[in-house]
Amino acid sequence: MAAAGGGMVKEVKSKAELDNIVAEGAPAVLHFWASWCDASKHMDQVFSHLSTDFPLARFLRVEAEEQPEISEAYSVSAVPFFVFFKDGKALDTLEGADPSSLANKVAKVAGSIRPGDSAAPASLGMAAGPTILETVQELAKENGASHHIKQPSPGMDDNLKKRLQQLISSHPIMLFMKGNPESPKCGFSQKLVDILKKENVKFGSFDILTDNEVREGLKKFSNWPTYPQLYCKGELLGGSDIAIAMHETGELGQVFKDHDIEIIDSATGKAEPNGGKGGISGSSGLNTATSDRLRGIINSSPVVLFMKGTPDEPRCGFSRKVVDILRQENVKFASFDILTDDEVRQGLKVYSNWSSYPQLYIKEELIGGSDIVLEMQKSGELKKVLAEKGIASGETLEDRLKQLINSSSVMLFMKGTPDAPKCGFSSKVVNALKEEGLEFGSFDILTDEEVRQGLKTFSNWPTFPQLYYKGELIGGCDIVLELRNNGELKSTLSE
């Protein structure tokens, strides 16, 4: 896309391409935007004008929804969002529609237009013109500085909720995509269509490009910001990356089998049954050693969940649903990833006479799968069963946060890890602590959304990183750097 005055903004098509550009070491600025966000589109015009003022820097552009791998790598949860690079490293970020801050940060990584010039807001005003700047400022006032693309909206219209639920449930397998199966409008949708065809299953589809209400509403309804989205029996499986991985490992076919999805005979074109709960007739086929092992796992905790993946990284929507329910009920539970052990995976189906996963056990008794657990929660039966079996609610979120904060004298809540920070601010704090020779614990808030959101409220501090000393909040990046620059950081964290 050519910018006014001869500047150029390059559209990045893959993470590999971005990595290669960043590795060159030249100053670079990456803009994450979305076509549905007005503030994002107007900031893109500002971005283009800045590319004219700073010809020695690389100006890069990514549509956040179209490149989920890149968005996830930089923890993008809102647009517009900017990442600033120099010498092959991400140095800083900016979230929201703030032209002056954008220009200042660009100037810091790219240098002023002429030696001795101040930072760039003045040049931005000349290049972009008042109309664009006023538009961006008005949008920021009306809609907030950024448009979040992950948080669910509790105020969604009931009619829209009902419509979305009806669409999701209209076919056993339902794909929300860009375009249609015969003419996909994006590569990710094309890949998912190809996979479903290879799995020989019938599926319904909905072209989200034809209905913006559905397109925007489903993101909030499912708490999933990108497309395509694949559903099985009303439950979200995920997007193209998850579906591809599940297909390659055989997991997708197993999910379809576990949920009685009919397959299409490639020779006759007719649908045939694909297994199901009725095909299992007792545990007589299990040897004693396998039965004893399964019994031992089931008895290992009062509440045990056999699932695909782990509680922090579920590998299917059904498993994630049960994990969410147990956490909502504040129940401590053990889990077993059946994807890691085929003996357990196949044996438990026979042992329990239940052919699908997840499976939830309470005090050695099978409760059921995701549908049953969800229904029990809605009716209040789950809470009643837990109480009758003497299962007390586990630690609260506040208890968990206190435990994490006090797990180390110096504790850093950050994006990424000390060896691989995922944002410039976290990297700066890590470097400051290391320069002072301070030992510290860390927690990657990108791995746990409950901790990420809960800590903001607990600490009354809305951003990350957050640094704690002996259970007390010190502050974020700016405060830590100020303490270091004043020579007070080490003494503050050693009192």
C-alpha positions as CSV (number, residue, x, y, z in Angstrom):
1,M,0.0,0.0,0.0
2,A,1.6,3.3,-1.1
3,A,1.5,6.1,1.4
4,A,1.2,9.8,0.6
5,G,4.5,11.5,-0.3
6,G,6.2,8.3,-1.4
7,G,6.2,6.4,1.9
8,M,5.4,2.7,1.8
9,V,3.7,0.4,4.2
10,K,4.3,-3.3,3.6
11,E,1.6,-5.9,4.2
12,V,3.1,-8.8,6.1
13,K,1.7,-12.2,5.0
14,S,3.4,-14.6,7.5
15,K,5.3,-14.8,10.7
16,A,8.3,-16.1,8.9
17,E,8.3,-13.0,6.7
18,L,8.0,-10.8,9.7
19,D,10.9,-12.6,11.5
20,N,13.1,-12.1,8.5
21,I,12.4,-8.4,8.3
22,V,13.0,-7.9,12.0
23,A,16.2,-9.9,11.9
24,E,17.6,-7.4,9.4
25,G,18.0,-5.0,12.4
26,A,16.7,-1.9,10.8
27,P,14.1,0.2,12.7
28,A,10.6,-1.2,12.1
29,V,7.1,-0.5,13.2
30,L,4.3,-3.1,13.0
31,H,0.7,-2.1,13.0
32,F,-2.0,-4.6,13.9
33,W,-5.4,-3.4,12.6
34,A,-8.9,-4.8,11.8
35,S,-11.2,-3.8,9.0
36,W,-14.2,-3.6,11.4
37,C,-12.5,-1.1,13.7
38,D,-12.9,2.6,12.6
39,A,-10.2,3.9,14.9
40,S,-7.9,1.2,13.6
41,K,-8.5,2.2,10.0
42,H,-8.0,5.9,10.7
43,M,-4.8,5.2,12.6
44,D,-3.6,3.3,9.6
45,Q,-3.8,6.6,7.6
46,V,-1.7,8.3,10.3
47,F,0.7,5.3,10.1
48,S,1.0,5.7,6.3
49,H,1.9,9.4,6.7
50,L,4.5,8.6,9.2
51,S,6.2,6.3,6.8
52,T,6.8,9.3,4.6
53,D,8.4,11.2,7.4
54,F,10.7,8.4,8.4
55,P,12.0,6.8,5.2
56,L,14.8,4.8,6.9
57,A,12.3,2.8,9.0
58,R,10.3,-0.2,7.8
59,F,6.5,0.3,8.3
60,L,4.7,-3.0,8.4
61,R,1.0,-3.9,8.6
62,V,-0.9,-7.0,9.7
63,E,-4.7,-7.5,9.8
64,A,-4.9,-9.1,13.3
65,E,-7.7,-11.6,12.5
66,E,-6.1,-12.8,9.3
67,Q,-2.7,-13.6,10.9
68,P,-3.5,-15.2,14.3
69,E,0.0,-16.7,14.6
70,I,1.6,-13.2,14.5
71,S,-1.1,-11.7,16.7
72,E,-0.6,-14.4,19.4
73,A,3.2,-14.0,19.2
74,Y,2.8,-10.4,20.3
75,S,-0.1,-10.9,22.7
76,V,-2.5,-8.7,20.7
77,S,-5.9,-8.5,22.3
78,A,-7.0,-5.1,21.0
79,V,-6.6,-3.0,17.9
80,P,-5.1,-0.7,16.9
81,F,-1.8,-2.1,18.3
82,F,1.7,-1.2,17.4
83,V,5.1,-3.0,18.0
84,F,8.4,-1.1,17.6
85,F,11.6,-2.9,16.6
86,K,15.3,-2.0,16.5
87,D,18.4,-4.1,16.2
88,G,16.3,-7.2,15.7
89,K,14.4,-6.8,19.0
90,A,10.9,-5.6,20.0
91,L,11.6,-2.6,22.2
92,D,8.2,-1.1,22.8
93,T,4.4,-1.4,22.2
94,L,1.5,1.0,21.9
95,E,-2.2,0.1,22.2
96,G,-4.9,2.5,21.1
97,A,-5.6,5.4,18.9
98,D,-3.1,8.0,20.1
99,P,-1.4,9.7,17.1
100,S,1.0,11.8,19.3
101,S,2.3,8.8,21.2
102,L,2.7,6.8,18.0
103,A,4.7,9.6,16.4
104,N,6.9,9.9,19.5
105,K,7.6,6.2,19.7
106,V,8.3,6.0,15.9
107,A,10.8,8.9,16.4
108,K,12.5,7.1,19.2
109,V,13.3,4.0,17.2
110,A,13.7,5.6,13.8
111,G,15.4,8.9,14.7
112,S,14.1,12.5,14.0
113,I,13.7,13.7,10.4
114,R,16.7,16.0,10.8
115,P,19.4,16.0,13.5
116,G,18.4,18.1,16.4
117,D,14.7,17.9,15.6
118,S,12.3,17.1,18.5
119,A,10.0,14.1,18.5
120,A,7.6,13.9,15.7
121,P,4.1,15.1,16.7
122,A,4.8,18.4,14.8
123,S,5.8,16.6,11.6
124,L,2.8,14.2,12.1
125,G,0.5,17.2,12.1
126,M,1.9,18.6,8.9
127,A,1.9,15.2,7.1
128,A,-1.4,13.8,8.3
129,G,-3.4,17.0,8.4
130,P,-6.0,18.1,10.9
131,T,-8.9,16.2,9.5
132,I,-7.4,12.7,10.1
133,L,-6.1,13.7,13.6
134,E,-9.5,15.2,14.6
135,T,-11.3,12.0,13.4
136,V,-8.9,9.8,15.4
137,Q,-9.3,11.9,18.5
138,E,-13.1,11.8,18.2
139,L,-13.1,8.1,17.7
140,A,-10.9,7.6,20.8
141,K,-13.3,9.7,22.9
142,E,-16.4,7.9,21.7
143,N,-15.1,4.3,21.6
144,G,-12.1,4.3,23.9
145,A,-8.5,4.2,22.7
146,S,-8.7,0.7,21.5
147,H,-11.1,-2.0,20.4
148,H,-10.7,-5.2,22.3
149,I,-11.1,-8.3,20.2
150,K,-11.2,-11.0,22.9
151,Q,-13.3,-10.0,25.8
152,P,-16.9,-11.3,25.8
153,S,-19.7,-8.8,26.0
154,P,-22.1,-9.4,28.9
155,G,-24.6,-7.0,27.4
156,M,-25.2,-8.8,24.1
157,D,-28.7,-8.6,22.9
158,D,-30.8,-11.7,23.8
159,N,-32.2,-11.9,20.2
160,L,-28.7,-12.0,18.8
161,K,-27.6,-14.7,21.4
162,K,-30.6,-16.8,20.4
163,R,-29.8,-16.4,16.7
164,L,-26.2,-17.3,17.2
165,Q,-27.1,-20.4,19.2
166,Q,-29.5,-21.5,16.5
167,L,-26.9,-21.1,13.8
168,I,-24.3,-22.9,15.8
169,S,-26.7,-25.8,16.5
170,S,-28.1,-25.9,12.9
171,H,-25.7,-28.7,11.9
172,P,-23.8,-31.3,14.0
173,I,-20.6,-29.7,12.5
174,M,-20.8,-26.0,11.7
175,L,-18.2,-23.9,10.2
176,F,-18.2,-20.1,10.3
177,M,-15.9,-18.9,7.6
178,K,-15.1,-16.2,5.1
179,G,-16.8,-17.2,1.9
180,N,-18.4,-20.6,1.3
181,P,-17.0,-24.1,0.9
182,E,-17.0,-23.8,-2.9
183,S,-15.4,-20.3,-2.9
184,P,-13.5,-19.6,0.3
185,K,-12.4,-15.9,0.7
186,C,-9.3,-16.5,2.9
187,G,-6.6,-19.2,3.2
188,F,-7.5,-20.2,6.7
189,S,-11.1,-20.9,5.7
190,Q,-9.9,-22.8,2.6
191,K,-7.6,-25.1,4.8
192,L,-10.5,-25.9,7.2
193,V,-12.8,-26.8,4.3
194,D,-10.2,-29.1,2.9
195,I,-9.7,-30.8,6.2
196,L,-13.4,-31.4,6.7
197,K,-13.6,-32.9,3.3
198,K,-10.7,-35.2,4.0
199,E,-12.4,-36.3,7.2
200,N,-15.4,-37.3,5.0
201,V,-18.0,-35.5,7.2
202,K,-21.0,-33.4,6.3
203,F,-20.9,-29.9,7.6
204,G,-22.9,-26.7,7.5
205,S,-21.3,-23.3,6.9
206,F,-22.1,-19.6,7.3
207,D,-20.3,-16.8,5.4
208,I,-19.6,-14.2,8.1
209,L,-18.7,-11.7,5.3
210,T,-22.4,-11.5,4.5
211,D,-23.6,-10.5,8.0
212,N,-21.6,-8.2,10.1
213,E,-24.0,-8.7,13.1
214,V,-23.1,-12.4,13.2
215,R,-19.4,-11.7,12.4
216,E,-19.0,-9.3,15.4
217,G,-21.5,-11.0,17.7
218,L,-19.9,-14.5,17.4
219,K,-16.5,-13.2,18.5
220,K,-18.1,-12.1,21.7
221,F,-20.4,-15.0,22.1
222,S,-17.6,-17.6,21.7
223,N,-14.8,-15.4,23.2
224,W,-12.8,-16.3,20.1
225,P,-11.5,-13.2,18.0
226,T,-10.7,-14.7,14.6
227,Y,-12.2,-16.7,11.8
228,P,-12.8,-19.4,10.8
229,Q,-14.5,-21.0,13.8
230,L,-15.4,-24.7,13.9
231,Y,-18.2,-26.1,16.1
232,C,-19.1,-29.7,16.8
233,K,-22.5,-30.5,18.5
234,G,-22.7,-26.8,19.6
235,E,-19.2,-26.7,21.1
236,L,-16.4,-24.6,19.8
237,L,-13.4,-26.7,18.7
238,G,-11.3,-23.7,17.6
239,G,-9.8,-22.1,14.5
240,S,-7.7,-23.3,11.6
241,D,-4.5,-23.9,13.6
242,I,-6.2,-26.1,16.2
243,A,-8.2,-28.0,13.5
244,I,-5.1,-28.6,11.5
245,A,-3.2,-29.9,14.5
246,M,-6.1,-32.1,15.5
247,H,-6.4,-33.5,12.0
248,E,-2.7,-34.3,11.6
249,T,-2.7,-36.2,14.9
250,G,-6.0,-38.0,14.2
251,E,-7.7,-36.2,17.1
252,L,-10.3,-34.4,14.9
253,G,-11.6,-37.7,13.5
254,Q,-11.7,-39.1,17.1
255,V,-13.8,-36.1,18.3
256,F,-16.2,-36.7,15.4
257,K,-16.4,-40.4,16.3
258,D,-16.9,-39.7,20.0
259,H,-19.8,-37.5,19.2
260,D,-21.5,-39.8,16.7
261,I,-20.9,-37.7,13.7
262,E,-21.8,-39.6,10.5
263,I,-19.0,-40.1,7.9
264,I,-19.6,-40.1,4.2
265,D,-18.6,-43.2,2.4
266,S,-16.2,-42.0,-0.4
267,A,-17.4,-44.8,-2.7
268,T,-21.2,-44.5,-2.3
269,G,-21.5,-40.9,-1.0
270,K,-23.9,-42.1,1.7
271,A,-23.6,-41.3,5.4
272,E,-22.7,-44.1,7.7
273,P,-22.6,-44.3,11.6
274,N,-19.3,-43.3,13.1
275,G,-19.2,-45.2,16.4
276,G,-20.9,-43.8,19.5
277,K,-21.7,-44.6,23.2
278,G,-24.0,-47.5,22.3
279,G,-21.1,-49.6,20.9
280,I,-19.6,-50.5,24.3
281,S,-20.9,-53.3,26.4
282,G,-19.0,-53.5,29.7
283,S,-15.5,-53.9,31.1
284,S,-15.1,-57.7,30.6
285,G,-12.5,-57.1,27.9
286,L,-10.0,-55.3,30.2
287,N,-7.1,-57.2,31.9
288,T,-6.6,-56.9,35.6
289,A,-3.6,-54.7,35.4
290,T,-5.4,-52.1,33.2
291,S,-8.4,-52.1,35.4
292,D,-6.3,-51.6,38.5
293,R,-4.4,-48.8,36.9
294,L,-7.6,-47.0,35.9
295,R,-9.1,-47.5,39.3
296,G,-6.0,-46.0,40.9
297,I,-6.2,-42.8,38.7
298,I,-9.9,-42.4,39.4
299,N,-9.2,-42.7,43.2
300,S,-6.2,-40.4,43.1
301,S,-8.4,-37.3,43.9
302,P,-12.0,-36.7,45.1
303,V,-12.6,-35.0,41.7
304,V,-10.8,-36.3,38.6
305,L,-11.3,-35.1,35.0
306,F,-10.1,-37.2,32.1
307,M,-9.7,-34.7,29.3
308,K,-7.9,-33.8,26.1
309,G,-5.0,-31.6,27.1
310,T,-4.5,-30.0,30.5
311,P,-6.6,-27.5,32.4
312,D,-4.4,-24.6,31.3
313,E,-4.2,-25.9,27.7
314,P,-7.3,-27.8,26.8
315,R,-7.1,-29.5,23.4
316,C,-10.8,-29.5,22.7
317,G,-13.8,-27.3,23.4
318,F,-15.7,-30.0,25.4
319,S,-12.7,-30.4,27.8
320,R,-12.4,-26.6,28.1
321,K,-16.1,-26.3,29.0
322,V,-15.8,-28.8,31.9
323,V,-12.6,-27.1,33.2
324,D,-14.4,-23.7,33.1
325,I,-17.3,-25.2,35.0
326,L,-15.2,-26.7,37.7
327,R,-13.3,-23.4,38.1
328,Q,-16.5,-21.5,38.3
329,E,-17.6,-23.8,41.2
330,N,-14.2,-23.3,42.9
331,V,-13.6,-27.0,43.0
332,K,-10.1,-28.5,43.3
333,F,-9.6,-31.3,40.8
334,A,-7.0,-33.6,39.4
335,S,-6.8,-34.2,35.6
336,F,-5.4,-36.8,33.3
337,D,-4.5,-36.0,29.6
338,I,-5.8,-39.0,27.7
339,L,-3.9,-37.9,24.6
340,T,-0.6,-38.9,26.4
341,D,-1.6,-42.5,27.2
342,D,-3.5,-44.6,24.7
343,E,-4.0,-47.5,27.2
344,V,-5.9,-45.1,29.5
345,R,-7.7,-43.5,26.6
346,Q,-9.1,-46.7,25.2
347,G,-9.3,-48.7,28.4
348,L,-11.4,-46.0,30.2
349,K,-14.1,-46.2,27.5
350,V,-14.6,-49.8,28.3
351,Y,-14.2,-49.4,32.1
352,S,-16.8,-46.7,32.3
353,N,-19.0,-47.8,29.3
354,W,-18.7,-44.2,28.1
355,S,-17.0,-43.8,24.7
356,S,-16.3,-40.0,24.6
357,Y,-14.2,-37.4,26.4
358,P,-14.1,-35.6,28.7
359,Q,-15.2,-37.8,31.6
360,L,-15.7,-36.4,35.1
361,Y,-15.5,-38.5,38.2
362,I,-16.6,-37.5,41.7
363,K,-15.6,-39.8,44.6
364,E,-15.0,-42.7,42.2
365,E,-18.4,-42.2,40.5
366,L,-18.7,-41.3,36.8
367,I,-20.8,-38.1,36.5
368,G,-20.6,-37.9,32.7
369,G,-19.3,-35.7,29.9
370,S,-19.5,-32.0,29.0
371,D,-23.3,-31.9,28.2
372,I,-24.3,-33.6,31.4
373,V,-21.9,-31.5,33.6
374,L,-23.2,-28.3,31.9
375,E,-26.8,-29.3,32.5
376,M,-26.1,-30.2,36.1
377,Q,-24.4,-26.8,36.7
378,K,-27.4,-24.9,35.1
379,S,-29.9,-26.8,37.3
380,G,-27.8,-26.5,40.5
381,E,-27.5,-30.3,40.6
382,L,-23.7,-30.2,40.4
383,K,-23.4,-28.0,43.4
384,K,-25.7,-30.3,45.3
385,V,-23.8,-33.5,44.3
386,L,-20.5,-31.9,45.4
387,A,-22.0,-30.9,48.8
388,E,-23.5,-34.4,49.3
389,K,-20.1,-36.0,48.6
390,G,-18.3,-33.7,51.0
391,I,-16.4,-31.8,48.3
392,A,-15.7,-28.3,49.6
393,S,-15.0,-25.4,47.3
394,G,-11.3,-24.9,46.7
395,E,-9.3,-21.8,47.0
396,T,-10.7,-18.5,45.7
397,L,-9.1,-16.5,43.0
398,E,-7.9,-14.0,45.7
399,D,-6.3,-16.9,47.6
400,R,-4.6,-18.0,44.5
401,L,-3.3,-14.6,43.6
402,K,-1.9,-14.1,47.2
403,Q,-0.2,-17.4,47.0
404,L,1.4,-16.5,43.6
405,I,2.5,-13.0,44.8
406,N,4.1,-14.5,47.9
407,S,5.8,-17.4,46.1
408,S,9.0,-15.4,45.8
409,S,10.3,-12.4,47.7
410,V,10.7,-10.6,44.4
411,M,7.9,-11.6,42.1
412,L,7.3,-10.4,38.5
413,F,4.1,-10.9,36.6
414,M,5.0,-10.4,33.0
415,K,4.2,-11.3,29.4
416,G,6.4,-14.3,28.5
417,T,9.3,-15.6,30.6
418,P,12.6,-13.9,31.7
419,D,14.4,-15.8,28.9
420,A,11.7,-15.0,26.3
421,P,9.7,-11.9,27.1
422,K,6.7,-11.3,24.9
423,C,6.6,-7.5,25.2
424,G,9.1,-4.7,25.5
425,F,8.0,-3.5,28.9
426,S,8.5,-6.9,30.4
427,S,11.9,-7.2,28.8
428,K,13.0,-3.9,30.2
429,V,12.0,-4.9,33.8
430,V,13.7,-8.3,33.4
431,N,16.9,-6.5,32.2
432,A,16.8,-4.0,35.1
433,L,16.5,-6.8,37.7
434,K,19.3,-8.8,36.1
435,E,21.6,-5.8,35.9
436,E,21.1,-5.3,39.7
437,G,21.9,-9.0,40.2
438,L,18.5,-9.6,41.8
439,E,17.0,-13.1,42.0
440,F,13.3,-13.1,41.2
441,G,10.3,-15.4,40.5
442,S,8.1,-14.8,37.5
443,F,4.7,-15.7,36.2
444,D,3.7,-15.6,32.5
445,I,0.2,-13.9,32.6
446,L,-0.4,-14.9,29.0
447,T,-0.8,-18.5,30.1
448,D,-3.6,-17.9,32.5
449,E,-6.4,-15.5,31.7
450,E,-7.9,-15.8,35.2
451,V,-4.7,-14.6,36.8
452,R,-4.2,-11.9,34.1
453,Q,-7.6,-10.3,34.7
454,G,-7.9,-11.0,38.4
455,L,-4.6,-9.4,39.2
456,K,-5.6,-6.1,37.6
457,T,-8.5,-5.9,40.0
458,F,-6.6,-7.3,43.0
459,S,-3.7,-4.8,42.7
460,N,-5.8,-2.0,41.3
461,W,-3.1,-1.7,38.6
462,P,-4.4,-2.2,35.0
463,T,-1.3,-3.0,33.1
464,F,1.6,-5.5,33.0
465,P,4.3,-6.1,34.0
466,Q,3.7,-5.8,37.7
467,L,6.6,-6.2,40.2
468,Y,6.0,-7.3,43.9
469,Y,8.4,-7.3,46.9
470,K,7.4,-9.4,49.9
471,G,3.7,-9.4,48.8
472,E,3.6,-5.6,48.2
473,L,3.2,-4.0,44.7
474,I,6.2,-1.9,43.7
475,G,4.7,-0.9,40.3
476,G,5.1,-1.3,36.6
477,C,7.8,-0.7,34.0
478,D,8.1,3.1,34.5
479,I,8.4,2.9,38.3
480,V,11.0,0.1,38.1
481,L,13.1,2.0,35.6
482,E,12.9,5.1,37.6
483,L,14.1,3.3,40.7
484,R,17.0,1.8,38.8
485,N,18.0,5.2,37.3
486,N,17.9,6.7,40.7
487,G,20.0,3.9,42.2
488,E,17.2,2.8,44.5
489,L,16.0,-0.5,42.9
490,K,18.3,-2.9,44.7
491,S,17.8,-1.2,48.1
492,T,14.0,-1.2,47.6
493,L,14.0,-4.9,46.9
494,S,16.4,-5.8,49.7
495,E,14.9,-4.0,52.7
